């Protein structure tokens, strides 16, 4: 829970968080993959959104006729999510690095769209074990994580603003902690629990304190 204060501050006075209510493009691409790979439609599924933020993905998936549950550490973000128009998902205030209050093998899909990068290693182990526990056999796990490989900015941040744990840094001004992964480290972390189906390099830009800031990602589709 060490990052709760920092995330609350970010959602109240955003430096890089956007509060739009449209689903993210990476989610829409995953859903196309899911429909093709599973031969199922995206409706009447149980879906868990880890680090659901202001609910842009959670509420969209609920509008398709799914049962969607969002776990979010920031009460401010949850309040914003609940005010968005359309079908509502269920939101719970908690860290995704704590045990989940869901039964075993409950979810068809779990989403982690750049959320677990803020966890400590101890919290990450809980997040992995809990995600494995609550995901159905043959269920899908979509992860977007921050990429270290060939990212000069990430390496500079690790050098100048180091965190206490491996490949972490503290974002200046926001005090948010981020973890970046080499490809080998990323695969090793997840394949202990899940089977990788596809791992893709992606890049994008966000505005941080009104300045464009490049972000490099691993976008991965896993299966239990």
C-alpha positions in Angstrom: 0.0 0.0 0.0 3.1 2.3 0.0 2.0 3.8 -3.3 -1.5 4.7 -2.4 -0.7 8.3 -1.4 1.2 8.9 -4.7 -1.6 7.5 -6.8 -4.2 9.5 -5.0 -2.2 12.7 -5.6 -1.8 11.7 -9.3 -5.6 11.2 -9.8 -6.4 14.4 -8.0 -3.8 16.5 -9.9 -2.7 14.5 -12.9 0.8 14.8 -14.3 0.3 12.0 -16.8 -3.0 10.2 -16.1 -5.7 10.8 -18.7 -9.4 10.6 -17.6 -11.0 9.8 -20.9 -13.8 7.2 -21.0 -12.9 5.5 -24.3 -11.3 2.0 -24.1 -7.6 1.9 -24.8 -6.4 0.7 -28.2 -4.3 -2.1 -26.8 -7.4 -3.5 -25.1 -9.3 -3.5 -28.4 -6.4 -5.3 -30.2 -6.4 -7.9 -27.4 -10.1 -8.4 -27.8 -9.7 -9.1 -31.5 -6.9 -11.6 -30.6 -9.1 -13.2 -28.0 -12.1 -13.7 -30.3 -9.9 -15.3 -33.0 -7.9 -17.5 -30.7 -10.7 -18.7 -28.4 -13.5 -18.6 -31.1 -15.7 -16.9 -28.4 -17.4 -13.6 -28.4 -16.6 -11.0 -25.8 -19.9 -11.1 -23.9 -21.2 -12.9 -20.8 -17.7 -13.3 -19.5 -16.2 -12.8 -16.0 -13.4 -10.3 -16.4 -11.0 -8.8 -13.8 -9.4 -5.4 -14.5 -6.3 -5.0 -12.3 -5.5 -1.3 -11.6 -8.8 -0.2 -13.3 -8.1 3.5 -12.8 -11.0 5.7 -14.0 -12.8 2.7 -15.5 -12.3 3.4 -19.2 -11.7 -0.3 -20.0 -13.8 -1.7 -17.2 -17.0 0.2 -18.1 -16.5 -0.5 -21.8 -16.3 -4.3 -21.2 -19.4 -4.1 -19.0 -21.3 -2.3 -21.8 -20.7 -5.4 -24.0 -22.6 -7.5 -21.5 -19.8 -8.9 -19.3 -19.5 -9.1 -15.6 -16.4 -6.9 -15.0 -14.7 -6.3 -11.7 -12.1 -3.5 -11.2 -9.4 -3.5 -8.5 -8.0 0.0 -7.9 -5.9 1.5 -5.1 -7.2 5.1 -5.5 -10.6 6.0 -4.2 -10.5 9.2 -6.3 -10.1 7.1 -9.5 -13.0 4.8 -8.4 -15.3 7.8 -7.8 -14.5 9.0 -11.3 -15.1 5.5 -12.8 -18.5 5.3 -11.1 -19.6 8.6 -12.6 -19.0 7.6 -16.2 -22.1 7.0 -18.3 -23.2 3.6 -19.5 -23.2 0.2 -18.0 -21.3 0.1 -14.8 -18.8 -2.5 -13.6 -18.1 -3.4 -10.0 -15.2 -1.5 -8.4 -13.2 -2.4 -5.3 -10.7 -0.3 -3.5 -7.5 -2.4 -2.9 -4.0 -2.9 -4.1 -3.5 -5.6 -6.8 -0.6 -6.8 -4.7 -3.0 -8.1 -1.9 -5.1 -11.3 -1.9 -8.2 -11.1 -4.0 -11.7 -11.7 -2.6 -12.8 -13.9 -5.5 -13.2 -17.7 -5.7 -10.9 -20.0 -7.5 -11.2 -20.3 -11.3 -13.7 -17.6 -11.6 -12.5 -15.3 -14.4 -12.3 -15.9 -18.1 -10.0 -12.9 -18.7 -7.7 -10.9 -16.5 -6.3 -7.5 -17.6 -3.1 -5.8 -16.3 -2.6 -2.8 -18.5 0.6 -1.2 -17.1 -0.6 -1.6 -13.4 1.7 -4.1 -11.8 4.8 -2.1 -12.6 4.1 -0.2 -9.4 4.3 -3.3 -7.2 7.1 -4.4 -4.9 8.6 -7.8 -5.6 6.8 -9.2 -2.6 3.5 -7.7 -3.9 4.2 -9.0 -7.4 4.5 -12.6 -6.1 1.1 -12.3 -4.5 -0.4 -10.7 -7.7 0.9 -13.6 -9.8 -0.3 -16.3 -7.5 -3.7 -14.7 -7.0 -4.1 -14.1 -10.7 -3.3 -17.7 -11.4 -5.7 -18.8 -8.7 -8.8 -16.8 -9.8 -8.3 -17.4 -13.6 -10.1 -20.3 -15.1 -8.2 -23.1 -16.8 -7.6 -22.0 -20.4 -8.4 -18.4 -19.3 -6.5 -15.4 -20.8 -4.2 -13.0 -19.1 -3.4 -9.8 -20.9 -0.4 -7.9 -19.6 1.2 -4.7 -20.7 4.4 -4.0 -18.9 7.2 -1.4 -19.2 10.1 -2.4 -21.3 13.7 -1.9 -20.4 15.4 -3.1 -23.5 16.7 -0.3 -25.7 15.1 2.3 -23.5 17.7 5.0 -22.8 15.2 7.1 -20.7 14.4 4.1 -18.4 18.1 3.4 -17.9 18.7 7.1 -17.1 15.8 7.1 -14.6 17.2 4.0 -12.9 20.6 5.7 -12.6 19.4 9.1 -11.5 16.3 8.2 -9.5 16.8 4.6 -8.3 14.2 2.7 -6.4 15.1 0.2 -3.7 14.5 -2.9 -5.9 15.8 -4.3 -9.2 15.2 -2.2 -12.3 13.0 0.3 -10.5 13.0 4.1 -10.4 11.0 6.8 -8.7 9.3 9.2 -11.1 10.4 12.7 -10.4 7.6 15.1 -9.2 5.0 12.3 -8.9 7.0 9.9 -6.6 5.5 7.0 -8.4 7.6 3.9 -8.5 8.0 2.0 -11.7 9.5 -1.3 -12.6 10.9 -2.0 -16.1 11.6 -5.5 -17.6 14.1 -7.0 -19.9 12.6 -9.5 -22.3 14.2 -12.4 -20.4 13.1 -11.1 -17.0 9.6 -10.5 -18.3 9.2 -14.0 -19.7 10.8 -15.6 -16.6 8.4 -13.7 -14.3 5.2 -14.8 -16.0 5.9 -18.2 -17.5 6.2 -19.7 -14.0 2.4 -19.4 -13.9 1.2 -18.8 -17.5 1.8 -20.0 -21.1 2.9 -17.1 -23.4 0.9 -17.0 -26.6 2.3 -13.8 -28.0 4.8 -11.2 -26.8 5.1 -7.9 -28.8 7.3 -4.8 -28.5 5.2 -1.6 -28.5 5.9 2.1 -28.0 3.7 5.1 -27.4 3.7 8.6 -26.0 2.1 10.1 -23.0 2.1 13.7 -21.8 4.0 14.1 -18.5 3.7 17.5 -16.9 2.7 18.9 -20.3 5.7 17.3 -22.0 5.7 14.4 -24.5 7.2 11.3 -22.9 8.0 8.1 -24.8 6.9 4.8 -23.2 8.2 1.4 -24.3 6.1 -1.7 -23.5 5.9 -5.5 -23.6 2.4 -6.4 -24.7 1.8 -10.0 -23.9 -1.1 -12.5 -24.2 -0.9 -15.4 -21.8 -3.1 -18.5 -21.1 -3.5 -20.6 -18.0 
